């Protein structure tokens, strides 16, 4: 059996629309609920790994008021968007 080739020419606008839709679908959580992807919570050590800094730097940023953690009891929890925002200050 020989391989066959299919060639398809699409207008740029249609190709762009298809690429956008694929990107949207890839950002959906598994299960395809259609909502925004759920960003996982990071503990202090994971946050330090994300920012490539020592754990003590995370505590310093919290003490300085540049990071505003969510709390689960005494545990400090962060979202990557919050960590990114703290660096942008």
PyMOL Python script that loads the backbone (N, CA, C, O; Angstrom):
from pymol import cmd

cmd.read_pdbstr("""\
ATOM      1  N   UNK A   1       0.840  -1.171   0.000  1.00  0.00           N
ATOM      2  CA  UNK A   1       0.000   0.000   0.000  1.00  0.00           C
ATOM      3  C   UNK A   1       0.893   1.246   0.000  1.00  0.00           C
ATOM      4  O   UNK A   1       1.869   1.302   0.748  1.00  0.00           O
ATOM      5  N   UNK A   2       0.579   2.217  -0.808  1.00  0.00           N
ATOM      6  CA  UNK A   2       1.371   3.443  -0.891  1.00  0.00           C
ATOM      7  C   UNK A   2       0.696   4.551  -0.105  1.00  0.00           C
ATOM      8  O   UNK A   2      -0.530   4.600  -0.006  1.00  0.00           O
ATOM      9  N   UNK A   3       1.500   5.431   0.446  1.00  0.00           N
ATOM     10  CA  UNK A   3       0.976   6.571   1.196  1.00  0.00           C
ATOM     11  C   UNK A   3       0.446   7.611   0.230  1.00  0.00           C
ATOM     12  O   UNK A   3       1.028   7.844  -0.830  1.00  0.00           O
ATOM     13  N   UNK A   4      -0.652   8.231   0.599  1.00  0.00           N
ATOM     14  CA  UNK A   4      -1.219   9.291  -0.224  1.00  0.00           C
ATOM     15  C   UNK A   4      -1.102  10.601   0.534  1.00  0.00           C
ATOM     16  O   UNK A   4      -1.087  10.613   1.765  1.00  0.00           O
ATOM     17  N   UNK A   5      -1.020  11.681  -0.183  1.00  0.00           N
ATOM     18  CA  UNK A   5      -0.877  13.001   0.407  1.00  0.00           C
ATOM     19  C   UNK A   5      -2.127  13.817   0.129  1.00  0.00           C
ATOM     20  O   UNK A   5      -2.657  13.835  -0.982  1.00  0.00           O
ATOM     21  N   UNK A   6      -2.581  14.493   1.181  1.00  0.00           N
ATOM     22  CA  UNK A   6      -3.720  15.391   1.060  1.00  0.00           C
ATOM     23  C   UNK A   6      -3.196  16.808   1.253  1.00  0.00           C
ATOM     24  O   UNK A   6      -2.519  17.097   2.240  1.00  0.00           O
ATOM     25  N   UNK A   7      -3.502  17.665   0.335  1.00  0.00           N
ATOM     26  CA  UNK A   7      -3.068  19.045   0.425  1.00  0.00           C
ATOM     27  C   UNK A   7      -4.314  19.924   0.469  1.00  0.00           C
ATOM     28  O   UNK A   7      -5.218  19.777  -0.354  1.00  0.00           O
ATOM     29  N   UNK A   8      -4.354  20.840   1.438  1.00  0.00           N
ATOM     30  CA  UNK A   8      -5.516  21.687   1.629  1.00  0.00           C
ATOM     31  C   UNK A   8      -5.043  23.129   1.747  1.00  0.00           C
ATOM     32  O   UNK A   8      -4.124  23.422   2.512  1.00  0.00           O
ATOM     33  N   UNK A   9      -5.654  24.013   1.006  1.00  0.00           N
ATOM     34  CA  UNK A   9      -5.322  25.427   1.066  1.00  0.00           C
ATOM     35  C   UNK A   9      -6.478  26.160   1.740  1.00  0.00           C
ATOM     36  O   UNK A   9      -7.627  26.061   1.311  1.00  0.00           O
ATOM     37  N   UNK A  10      -6.153  26.900   2.809  1.00  0.00           N
ATOM     38  CA  UNK A  10      -7.165  27.640   3.567  1.00  0.00           C
ATOM     39  C   UNK A  10      -6.851  29.121   3.538  1.00  0.00           C
ATOM     40  O   UNK A  10      -5.683  29.510   3.531  1.00  0.00           O
ATOM     41  N   UNK A  11      -7.885  29.955   3.521  1.00  0.00           N
ATOM     42  CA  UNK A  11      -7.636  31.394   3.644  1.00  0.00           C
ATOM     43  C   UNK A  11      -7.021  31.689   5.016  1.00  0.00           C
ATOM     44  O   UNK A  11      -7.314  31.001   5.994  1.00  0.00           O
ATOM     45  N   UNK A  12      -6.175  32.709   5.079  1.00  0.00           N
ATOM     46  CA  UNK A  12      -5.491  33.044   6.335  1.00  0.00           C
ATOM     47  C   UNK A  12      -6.467  33.280   7.487  1.00  0.00           C
ATOM     48  O   UNK A  12      -6.203  32.844   8.608  1.00  0.00           O
ATOM     49  N   UNK A  13      -7.561  33.945   7.244  1.00  0.00           N
ATOM     50  CA  UNK A  13      -8.550  34.224   8.296  1.00  0.00           C
ATOM     51  C   UNK A  13      -9.130  32.951   8.884  1.00  0.00           C
ATOM     52  O   UNK A  13      -9.299  32.850  10.100  1.00  0.00           O
ATOM     53  N   UNK A  14      -9.435  31.980   8.039  1.00  0.00           N
ATOM     54  CA  UNK A  14      -9.988  30.715   8.519  1.00  0.00           C
ATOM     55  C   UNK A  14      -8.941  29.942   9.306  1.00  0.00           C
ATOM     56  O   UNK A  14      -9.246  29.364  10.349  1.00  0.00           O
ATOM     57  N   UNK A  15      -7.715  29.930   8.814  1.00  0.00           N
ATOM     58  CA  UNK A  15      -6.635  29.244   9.514  1.00  0.00           C
ATOM     59  C   UNK A  15      -6.420  29.859  10.892  1.00  0.00           C
ATOM     60  O   UNK A  15      -6.211  29.133  11.864  1.00  0.00           O
ATOM     61  N   UNK A  16      -6.468  31.192  10.989  1.00  0.00           N
ATOM     62  CA  UNK A  16      -6.319  31.890  12.270  1.00  0.00           C
ATOM     63  C   UNK A  16      -7.460  31.522  13.213  1.00  0.00           C
ATOM     64  O   UNK A  16      -7.222  31.286  14.397  1.00  0.00           O
ATOM     65  N   UNK A  17      -8.681  31.470  12.718  1.00  0.00           N
ATOM     66  CA  UNK A  17      -9.843  31.111  13.546  1.00  0.00           C
ATOM     67  C   UNK A  17      -9.716  29.690  14.082  1.00  0.00           C
ATOM     68  O   UNK A  17     -10.036  29.431  15.243  1.00  0.00           O
ATOM     69  N   UNK A  18      -9.258  28.784  13.254  1.00  0.00           N
ATOM     70  CA  UNK A  18      -9.072  27.402  13.690  1.00  0.00           C
ATOM     71  C   UNK A  18      -7.998  27.341  14.779  1.00  0.00           C
ATOM     72  O   UNK A  18      -8.172  26.652  15.784  1.00  0.00           O
ATOM     73  N   UNK A  19      -6.900  28.052  14.583  1.00  0.00           N
ATOM     74  CA  UNK A  19      -5.815  28.056  15.568  1.00  0.00           C
ATOM     75  C   UNK A  19      -6.281  28.639  16.899  1.00  0.00           C
ATOM     76  O   UNK A  19      -5.921  28.127  17.959  1.00  0.00           O
ATOM     77  N   UNK A  20      -7.080  29.707  16.853  1.00  0.00           N
ATOM     78  CA  UNK A  20      -7.605  30.300  18.080  1.00  0.00           C
ATOM     79  C   UNK A  20      -8.494  29.318  18.824  1.00  0.00           C
ATOM     80  O   UNK A  20      -8.388  29.183  20.043  1.00  0.00           O
ATOM     81  N   UNK A  21      -9.362  28.636  18.105  1.00  0.00           N
ATOM     82  CA  UNK A  21     -10.279  27.685  18.736  1.00  0.00           C
ATOM     83  C   UNK A  21      -9.520  26.511  19.346  1.00  0.00           C
ATOM     84  O   UNK A  21      -9.870  26.047  20.431  1.00  0.00           O
ATOM     85  N   UNK A  22      -8.504  26.034  18.672  1.00  0.00           N
ATOM     86  CA  UNK A  22      -7.684  24.952  19.225  1.00  0.00           C
ATOM     87  C   UNK A  22      -7.012  25.413  20.509  1.00  0.00           C
ATOM     88  O   UNK A  22      -6.968  24.661  21.483  1.00  0.00           O
ATOM     89  N   UNK A  23      -6.486  26.640  20.530  1.00  0.00           N
ATOM     90  CA  UNK A  23      -5.850  27.174  21.735  1.00  0.00           C
ATOM     91  C   UNK A  23      -6.849  27.263  22.886  1.00  0.00           C
ATOM     92  O   UNK A  23      -6.507  26.936  24.022  1.00  0.00           O
ATOM     93  N   UNK A  24      -8.080  27.701  22.611  1.00  0.00           N
ATOM     94  CA  UNK A  24      -9.118  27.771  23.642  1.00  0.00           C
ATOM     95  C   UNK A  24      -9.424  26.383  24.197  1.00  0.00           C
ATOM     96  O   UNK A  24      -9.552  26.210  25.409  1.00  0.00           O
ATOM     97  N   UNK A  25      -9.540  25.409  23.321  1.00  0.00           N
ATOM     98  CA  UNK A  25      -9.853  24.048  23.760  1.00  0.00           C
ATOM     99  C   UNK A  25      -8.724  23.459  24.598  1.00  0.00           C
ATOM    100  O   UNK A  25      -8.976  22.713  25.544  1.00  0.00           O
ATOM    101  N   UNK A  26      -7.494  23.786  24.259  1.00  0.00           N
ATOM    102  CA  UNK A  26      -6.360  23.272  25.015  1.00  0.00           C
ATOM    103  C   UNK A  26      -6.277  23.876  26.414  1.00  0.00           C
ATOM    104  O   UNK A  26      -5.695  23.273  27.315  1.00  0.00           O
ATOM    105  N   UNK A  27      -6.852  25.059  26.601  1.00  0.00           N
ATOM    106  CA  UNK A  27      -6.812  25.715  27.904  1.00  0.00           C
ATOM    107  C   UNK A  27      -7.923  25.234  28.825  1.00  0.00           C
ATOM    108  O   UNK A  27      -7.894  25.526  30.020  1.00  0.00           O
ATOM    109  N   UNK A  28      -8.895  24.511  28.303  1.00  0.00           N
ATOM    110  CA  UNK A  28      -9.985  24.015  29.134  1.00  0.00           C
ATOM    111  C   UNK A  28      -9.484  22.874  30.006  1.00  0.00           C
ATOM    112  O   UNK A  28      -8.628  22.094  29.586  1.00  0.00           O
ATOM    113  N   UNK A  29     -10.027  22.774  31.241  1.00  0.00           N
ATOM    114  CA  UNK A  29      -9.638  21.663  32.089  1.00  0.00           C
ATOM    115  C   UNK A  29     -10.107  20.341  31.495  1.00  0.00           C
ATOM    116  O   UNK A  29     -11.061  20.307  30.718  1.00  0.00           O
ATOM    117  N   UNK A  30      -9.433  19.256  31.863  1.00  0.00           N
ATOM    118  CA  UNK A  30      -9.860  17.932  31.399  1.00  0.00           C
ATOM    119  C   UNK A  30     -11.287  17.714  31.867  1.00  0.00           C
ATOM    120  O   UNK A  30     -11.589  17.986  33.029  1.00  0.00           O
ATOM    121  N   UNK A  31     -12.130  17.258  31.053  1.00  0.00           N
ATOM    122  CA  UNK A  31     -13.538  17.146  31.382  1.00  0.00           C
ATOM    123  C   UNK A  31     -14.340  18.125  30.555  1.00  0.00           C
ATOM    124  O   UNK A  31     -15.555  17.977  30.420  1.00  0.00           O
ATOM    125  N   UNK A  32     -13.669  19.135  29.995  1.00  0.00           N
ATOM    126  CA  UNK A  32     -14.297  20.043  29.053  1.00  0.00           C
ATOM    127  C   UNK A  32     -15.475  20.819  29.586  1.00  0.00           C
ATOM    128  O   UNK A  32     -16.496  20.932  28.908  1.00  0.00           O
ATOM    129  N   UNK A  33     -15.356  21.366  30.805  1.00  0.00           N
ATOM    130  CA  UNK A  33     -16.460  22.118  31.373  1.00  0.00           C
ATOM    131  C   UNK A  33     -16.653  23.455  30.679  1.00  0.00           C
ATOM    132  O   UNK A  33     -17.715  24.066  30.801  1.00  0.00           O
ATOM    133  N   UNK A  34     -15.646  23.916  29.953  1.00  0.00           N
ATOM    134  CA  UNK A  34     -15.774  25.181  29.242  1.00  0.00           C
ATOM    135  C   UNK A  34     -15.430  26.384  30.089  1.00  0.00           C
ATOM    136  O   UNK A  34     -15.366  27.494  29.561  1.00  0.00           O
ATOM    137  N   UNK A  35     -15.202  26.211  31.402  1.00  0.00           N
ATOM    138  CA  UNK A  35     -14.838  27.325  32.262  1.00  0.00           C
ATOM    139  C   UNK A  35     -13.357  27.607  32.158  1.00  0.00           C
ATOM    140  O   UNK A  35     -12.631  26.953  31.410  1.00  0.00           O
ATOM    141  N   UNK A  36     -12.925  28.586  32.918  1.00  0.00           N
ATOM    142  CA  UNK A  36     -11.504  28.915  32.943  1.00  0.00           C
ATOM    143  C   UNK A  36     -10.736  27.763  33.585  1.00  0.00           C
ATOM    144  O   UNK A  36     -11.252  27.102  34.486  1.00  0.00           O
ATOM    145  N   UNK A  37      -9.517  27.520  33.133  1.00  0.00           N
ATOM    146  CA  UNK A  37      -8.734  26.451  33.751  1.00  0.00           C
ATOM    147  C   UNK A  37      -8.484  26.745  35.218  1.00  0.00           C
ATOM    148  O   UNK A  37      -8.272  27.897  35.598  1.00  0.00           O
ATOM    149  N   UNK A  38      -8.508  25.720  36.031  1.00  0.00           N
ATOM    150  CA  UNK A  38      -8.296  25.882  37.464  1.00  0.00           C
ATOM    151  C   UNK A  38      -6.798  25.874  37.729  1.00  0.00           C
ATOM    152  O   UNK A  38      -6.085  24.941  37.361  1.00  0.00           O
ATOM    153  N   UNK A  39      -6.350  26.924  38.367  1.00  0.00           N
ATOM    154  CA  UNK A  39      -4.934  27.062  38.685  1.00  0.00           C
ATOM    155  C   UNK A  39      -4.693  26.412  40.050  1.00  0.00           C
ATOM    156  O   UNK A  39      -5.405  26.720  41.006  1.00  0.00           O
ATOM    157  N   UNK A  40      -3.714  25.530  40.158  1.00  0.00           N
ATOM    158  CA  UNK A  40      -3.502  24.851  41.447  1.00  0.00           C
ATOM    159  C   UNK A  40      -2.936  25.790  42.499  1.00  0.00           C
ATOM    160  O   UNK A  40      -2.266  26.773  42.181  1.00  0.00           O
ATOM    161  N   UNK A  41      -3.216  25.474  43.754  1.00  0.00           N
ATOM    162  CA  UNK A  41      -2.631  26.213  44.865  1.00  0.00           C
ATOM    163  C   UNK A  41      -1.209  25.734  45.067  1.00  0.00           C
ATOM    164  O   UNK A  41      -0.917  24.547  44.922  1.00  0.00           O
ATOM    165  N   UNK A  42      -0.328  26.658  45.401  1.00  0.00           N
ATOM    166  CA  UNK A  42       1.067  26.329  45.686  1.00  0.00           C
ATOM    167  C   UNK A  42       1.362  26.631  47.141  1.00  0.00           C
ATOM    168  O   UNK A  42       0.988  27.685  47.654  1.00  0.00           O
ATOM    169  N   UNK A  43       2.036  25.698  47.805  1.00  0.00           N
ATOM    170  CA  UNK A  43       2.523  25.948  49.155  1.00  0.00           C
ATOM    171  C   UNK A  43       3.774  26.807  49.094  1.00  0.00           C
ATOM    172  O   UNK A  43       4.204  27.215  48.015  1.00  0.00           O
ATOM    173  N   UNK A  44       4.358  27.082  50.252  1.00  0.00           N
ATOM    174  CA  UNK A  44       5.524  27.959  50.309  1.00  0.00           C
ATOM    175  C   UNK A  44       6.691  27.382  49.508  1.00  0.00           C
ATOM    176  O   UNK A  44       7.336  28.111  48.755  1.00  0.00           O
ATOM    177  N   UNK A  45       6.971  26.087  49.657  1.00  0.00           N
ATOM    178  CA  UNK A  45       8.117  25.515  48.942  1.00  0.00           C
ATOM    179  C   UNK A  45       7.880  25.477  47.437  1.00  0.00           C
ATOM    180  O   UNK A  45       8.807  25.698  46.658  1.00  0.00           O
ATOM    181  N   UNK A  46       6.629  25.195  47.017  1.00  0.00           N
ATOM    182  CA  UNK A  46       6.315  25.221  45.582  1.00  0.00           C
ATOM    183  C   UNK A  46       6.401  26.640  45.029  1.00  0.00           C
ATOM    184  O   UNK A  46       6.867  26.849  43.910  1.00  0.00           O
ATOM    185  N   UNK A  47       5.944  27.624  45.827  1.00  0.00           N
ATOM    186  CA  UNK A  47       6.028  29.025  45.407  1.00  0.00           C
ATOM    187  C   UNK A  47       7.485  29.445  45.247  1.00  0.00           C
ATOM    188  O   UNK A  47       7.833  30.158  44.306  1.00  0.00           O
ATOM    189  N   UNK A  48       8.333  28.999  46.168  1.00  0.00           N
ATOM    190  CA  UNK A  48       9.756  29.307  46.075  1.00  0.00           C
ATOM    191  C   UNK A  48      10.353  28.660  44.827  1.00  0.00           C
ATOM    192  O   UNK A  48      11.175  29.269  44.142  1.00  0.00           O
ATOM    193  N   UNK A  49       9.944  27.435  44.533  1.00  0.00           N
ATOM    194  CA  UNK A  49      10.415  26.779  43.320  1.00  0.00           C
ATOM    195  C   UNK A  49       9.961  27.509  42.072  1.00  0.00           C
ATOM    196  O   UNK A  49      10.724  27.651  41.116  1.00  0.00           O
ATOM    197  N   UNK A  50       8.706  27.978  42.078  1.00  0.00           N
ATOM    198  CA  UNK A  50       8.160  28.711  40.930  1.00  0.00           C
ATOM    199  C   UNK A  50       8.951  29.992  40.687  1.00  0.00           C
ATOM    200  O   UNK A  50       9.231  30.345  39.541  1.00  0.00           O
ATOM    201  N   UNK A  51       9.312  30.692  41.770  1.00  0.00           N
ATOM    202  CA  UNK A  51      10.049  31.948  41.639  1.00  0.00           C
ATOM    203  C   UNK A  51      11.560  31.736  41.629  1.00  0.00           C
ATOM    204  O   UNK A  51      12.322  32.694  41.494  1.00  0.00           O
ATOM    205  N   UNK A  52      11.995  30.483  41.770  1.00  0.00           N
ATOM    206  CA  UNK A  52      13.426  30.146  41.798  1.00  0.00           C
ATOM    207  C   UNK A  52      14.155  30.964  42.866  1.00  0.00           C
ATOM    208  O   UNK A  52      15.171  31.603  42.596  1.00  0.00           O
ATOM    209  N   UNK A  53      13.617  30.928  44.070  1.00  0.00           N
ATOM    210  CA  UNK A  53      14.209  31.657  45.182  1.00  0.00           C
ATOM    211  C   UNK A  53      14.141  30.781  46.431  1.00  0.00           C
ATOM    212  O   UNK A  53      13.447  29.764  46.436  1.00  0.00           O
ATOM    213  N   UNK A  54      14.849  31.163  47.478  1.00  0.00           N
ATOM    214  CA  UNK A  54      14.754  30.397  48.721  1.00  0.00           C
ATOM    215  C   UNK A  54      13.386  30.596  49.387  1.00  0.00           C
ATOM    216  O   UNK A  54      12.702  31.591  49.148  1.00  0.00           O
ATOM    217  N   UNK A  55      13.012  29.646  50.209  1.00  0.00           N
ATOM    218  CA  UNK A  55      11.741  29.723  50.938  1.00  0.00           C
ATOM    219  C   UNK A  55      11.696  30.994  51.779  1.00  0.00           C
ATOM    220  O   UNK A  55      10.644  31.620  51.912  1.00  0.00           O
ATOM    221  N   UNK A  56      12.839  31.373  52.344  1.00  0.00           N
ATOM    222  CA  UNK A  56      12.880  32.572  53.187  1.00  0.00           C
ATOM    223  C   UNK A  56      12.446  33.821  52.406  1.00  0.00           C
ATOM    224  O   UNK A  56      11.892  34.750  52.992  1.00  0.00           O
ATOM    225  N   UNK A  57      12.692  33.850  51.098  1.00  0.00           N
ATOM    226  CA  UNK A  57      12.288  35.006  50.278  1.00  0.00           C
ATOM    227  C   UNK A  57      10.767  35.100  50.199  1.00  0.00           C
ATOM    228  O   UNK A  57      10.214  36.200  50.189  1.00  0.00           O
ATOM    229  N   UNK A  58      10.100  33.971  50.143  1.00  0.00           N
ATOM    230  CA  UNK A  58       8.627  33.971  50.117  1.00  0.00           C
ATOM    231  C   UNK A  58       8.102  34.587  51.411  1.00  0.00           C
ATOM    232  O   UNK A  58       7.213  35.438  51.382  1.00  0.00           O
ATOM    233  N   UNK A  59       8.661  34.151  52.557  1.00  0.00           N
ATOM    234  CA  UNK A  59       8.241  34.717  53.836  1.00  0.00           C
ATOM    235  C   UNK A  59       8.555  36.211  53.906  1.00  0.00           C
ATOM    236  O   UNK A  59       7.776  36.980  54.469  1.00  0.00           O
ATOM    237  N   UNK A  60       9.687  36.623  53.341  1.00  0.00           N
ATOM    238  CA  UNK A  60      10.034  38.050  53.314  1.00  0.00           C
ATOM    239  C   UNK A  60       9.020  38.845  52.495  1.00  0.00           C
ATOM    240  O   UNK A  60       8.594  39.920  52.918  1.00  0.00           O
ATOM    241  N   UNK A  61       8.631  38.330  51.332  1.00  0.00           N
ATOM    242  CA  UNK A  61       7.659  39.026  50.485  1.00  0.00           C
ATOM    243  C   UNK A  61       6.306  39.146  51.183  1.00  0.00           C
ATOM    244  O   UNK A  61       5.615  40.154  51.034  1.00  0.00           O
ATOM    245  N   UNK A  62       5.928  38.121  51.944  1.00  0.00           N
ATOM    246  CA  UNK A  62       4.679  38.187  52.713  1.00  0.00           C
ATOM    247  C   UNK A  62       4.804  39.254  53.795  1.00  0.00           C
ATOM    248  O   UNK A  62       3.901  40.073  53.965  1.00  0.00           O
ATOM    249  N   UNK A  63       5.920  39.248  54.528  1.00  0.00           N
ATOM    250  CA  UNK A  63       6.129  40.217  55.604  1.00  0.00           C
ATOM    251  C   UNK A  63       6.157  41.645  55.079  1.00  0.00           C
ATOM    252  O   UNK A  63       5.699  42.567  55.754  1.00  0.00           O
ATOM    253  N   UNK A  64       6.695  41.831  53.875  1.00  0.00           N
ATOM    254  CA  UNK A  64       6.759  43.166  53.271  1.00  0.00           C
ATOM    255  C   UNK A  64       5.419  43.619  52.687  1.00  0.00           C
ATOM    256  O   UNK A  64       5.263  44.778  52.303  1.00  0.00           O
ATOM    257  N   UNK A  65       4.452  42.696  52.622  1.00  0.00           N
ATOM    258  CA  UNK A  65       3.146  43.030  52.061  1.00  0.00           C
ATOM    259  C   UNK A  65       3.099  42.968  50.548  1.00  0.00           C
ATOM    260  O   UNK A  65       2.116  43.398  49.946  1.00  0.00           O
ATOM    261  N   UNK A  66       4.144  42.438  49.919  1.00  0.00           N
ATOM    262  CA  UNK A  66       4.155  42.314  48.452  1.00  0.00           C
ATOM    263  C   UNK A  66       3.436  41.063  47.988  1.00  0.00           C
ATOM    264  O   UNK A  66       2.988  40.987  46.844  1.00  0.00           O
ATOM    265  N   UNK A  67       3.324  40.078  48.875  1.00  0.00           N
ATOM    266  CA  UNK A  67       2.587  38.846  48.581  1.00  0.00           C
ATOM    267  C   UNK A  67       1.456  38.723  49.588  1.00  0.00           C
ATOM    268  O   UNK A  67       1.652  38.922  50.787  1.00  0.00           O
ATOM    269  N   UNK A  68       0.288  38.398  49.098  1.00  0.00           N
ATOM    270  CA  UNK A  68      -0.877  38.243  49.963  1.00  0.00           C
ATOM    271  C   UNK A  68      -1.377  36.806  49.834  1.00  0.00           C
ATOM    272  O   UNK A  68      -2.169  36.494  48.944  1.00  0.00           O
ATOM    273  N   UNK A  69      -0.909  35.939  50.726  1.00  0.00           N
ATOM    274  CA  UNK A  69      -1.271  34.530  50.608  1.00  0.00           C
ATOM    275  C   UNK A  69      -2.700  34.273  51.063  1.00  0.00           C
ATOM    276  O   UNK A  69      -3.278  35.042  51.832  1.00  0.00           O
ATOM    277  N   UNK A  70      -3.243  33.192  50.577  1.00  0.00           N
ATOM    278  CA  UNK A  70      -4.486  32.667  51.113  1.00  0.00           C
ATOM    279  C   UNK A  70      -4.064  31.711  52.216  1.00  0.00           C
ATOM    280  O   UNK A  70      -2.967  31.154  52.169  1.00  0.00           O
ATOM    281  N   UNK A  71      -4.912  31.519  53.195  1.00  0.00           N
ATOM    282  CA  UNK A  71      -4.513  30.676  54.319  1.00  0.00           C
ATOM    283  C   UNK A  71      -5.460  29.501  54.484  1.00  0.00           C
ATOM    284  O   UNK A  71      -6.674  29.610  54.312  1.00  0.00           O
ATOM    285  N   UNK A  72      -4.858  28.390  54.818  1.00  0.00           N
ATOM    286  CA  UNK A  72      -5.581  27.193  55.219  1.00  0.00           C
ATOM    287  C   UNK A  72      -5.028  26.854  56.589  1.00  0.00           C
ATOM    288  O   UNK A  72      -4.043  26.128  56.722  1.00  0.00           O
ATOM    289  N   UNK A  73      -5.688  27.400  57.612  1.00  0.00           N
ATOM    290  CA  UNK A  73      -5.106  27.312  58.950  1.00  0.00           C
ATOM    291  C   UNK A  73      -3.845  28.152  58.972  1.00  0.00           C
ATOM    292  O   UNK A  73      -3.881  29.351  58.694  1.00  0.00           O
ATOM    293  N   UNK A  74      -2.734  27.522  59.302  1.00  0.00           N
ATOM    294  CA  UNK A  74      -1.458  28.235  59.318  1.00  0.00           C
ATOM    295  C   UNK A  74      -0.726  28.147  57.994  1.00  0.00           C
ATOM    296  O   UNK A  74       0.245  28.868  57.765  1.00  0.00           O
ATOM    297  N   UNK A  75      -1.189  27.265  57.123  1.00  0.00           N
ATOM    298  CA  UNK A  75      -0.527  27.096  55.821  1.00  0.00           C
ATOM    299  C   UNK A  75      -0.745  28.301  54.927  1.00  0.00           C
ATOM    300  O   UNK A  75      -1.852  28.834  54.857  1.00  0.00           O
ATOM    301  N   UNK A  76       0.299  28.730  54.245  1.00  0.00           N
ATOM    302  CA  UNK A  76       0.209  29.816  53.277  1.00  0.00           C
ATOM    303  C   UNK A  76       0.079  29.197  51.897  1.00  0.00           C
ATOM    304  O   UNK A  76       0.846  28.306  51.530  1.00  0.00           O
ATOM    305  N   UNK A  77      -0.898  29.676  51.132  1.00  0.00           N
ATOM    306  CA  UNK A  77      -1.145  29.151  49.790  1.00  0.00           C
ATOM    307  C   UNK A  77      -1.142  30.297  48.787  1.00  0.00           C
ATOM    308  O   UNK A  77      -1.603  31.402  49.074  1.00  0.00           O
ATOM    309  N   UNK A  78      -0.613  30.007  47.610  1.00  0.00           N
ATOM    310  CA  UNK A  78      -0.452  31.036  46.588  1.00  0.00           C
ATOM    311  C   UNK A  78      -0.942  30.535  45.237  1.00  0.00           C
ATOM    312  O   UNK A  78      -0.947  29.332  44.974  1.00  0.00           O
ATOM    313  N   UNK A  79      -1.350  31.464  44.389  1.00  0.00           N
ATOM    314  CA  UNK A  79      -1.622  31.196  42.975  1.00  0.00           C
ATOM    315  C   UNK A  79      -0.457  31.778  42.185  1.00  0.00           C
ATOM    316  O   UNK A  79       0.146  32.770  42.592  1.00  0.00           O
ATOM    317  N   UNK A  80      -0.149  31.159  41.063  1.00  0.00           N
ATOM    318  CA  UNK A  80       0.977  31.658  40.274  1.00  0.00           C
ATOM    319  C   UNK A  80       0.739  33.093  39.804  1.00  0.00           C
ATOM    320  O   UNK A  80       1.688  33.867  39.683  1.00  0.00           O
ATOM    321  N   UNK A  81      -0.509  33.453  39.539  1.00  0.00           N
ATOM    322  CA  UNK A  81      -0.812  34.831  39.124  1.00  0.00           C
ATOM    323  C   UNK A  81      -0.436  35.816  40.225  1.00  0.00           C
ATOM    324  O   UNK A  81       0.056  36.906  39.934  1.00  0.00           O
ATOM    325  N   UNK A  82      -0.664  35.443  41.503  1.00  0.00           N
ATOM    326  CA  UNK A  82      -0.284  36.311  42.619  1.00  0.00           C
ATOM    327  C   UNK A  82       1.225  36.442  42.722  1.00  0.00           C
ATOM    328  O   UNK A  82       1.748  37.517  43.015  1.00  0.00           O
ATOM    329  N   UNK A  83       1.925  35.330  42.478  1.00  0.00           N
ATOM    330  CA  UNK A  83       3.392  35.367  42.525  1.00  0.00           C
ATOM    331  C   UNK A  83       3.939  36.251  41.406  1.00  0.00           C
ATOM    332  O   UNK A  83       4.866  37.032  41.621  1.00  0.00           O
ATOM    333  N   UNK A  84       3.363  36.125  40.217  1.00  0.00           N
ATOM    334  CA  UNK A  84       3.782  36.963  39.096  1.00  0.00           C
ATOM    335  C   UNK A  84       3.534  38.440  39.394  1.00  0.00           C
ATOM    336  O   UNK A  84       4.367  39.293  39.085  1.00  0.00           O
ATOM    337  N   UNK A  85       2.376  38.737  39.999  1.00  0.00           N
ATOM    338  CA  UNK A  85       2.020  40.121  40.328  1.00  0.00           C
ATOM    339  C   UNK A  85       2.987  40.705  41.353  1.00  0.00           C
ATOM    340  O   UNK A  85       3.330  41.884  41.273  1.00  0.00           O
ATOM    341  N   UNK A  86       3.431  39.891  42.317  1.00  0.00           N
ATOM    342  CA  UNK A  86       4.362  40.376  43.331  1.00  0.00           C
ATOM    343  C   UNK A  86       5.695  40.771  42.703  1.00  0.00           C
ATOM    344  O   UNK A  86       6.339  41.722  43.147  1.00  0.00           O
ATOM    345  N   UNK A  87       6.101  40.044  41.678  1.00  0.00           N
ATOM    346  CA  UNK A  87       7.362  40.387  41.008  1.00  0.00           C
ATOM    347  C   UNK A  87       7.220  41.644  40.161  1.00  0.00           C
ATOM    348  O   UNK A  87       8.195  42.361  39.939  1.00  0.00           O
ATOM    349  N   UNK A  88       6.017  41.908  39.691  1.00  0.00           N
ATOM    350  CA  UNK A  88       5.792  43.070  38.838  1.00  0.00           C
ATOM    351  C   UNK A  88       5.721  44.368  39.627  1.00  0.00           C
ATOM    352  O   UNK A  88       5.768  45.445  39.034  1.00  0.00           O
ATOM    353  N   UNK A  89       5.609  44.293  40.948  1.00  0.00           N
ATOM    354  CA  UNK A  89       5.492  45.503  41.773  1.00  0.00           C
ATOM    355  C   UNK A  89       6.791  46.259  41.829  1.00  0.00           C
ATOM    356  O   UNK A  89       6.870  47.301  42.479  1.00  0.00           O
TER     357      UNK A  89
END
""", "prot")
cmd.dss("prot")
cmd.show_as("cartoon", "prot")
cmd.util.cbc("prot")
cmd.orient("prot")
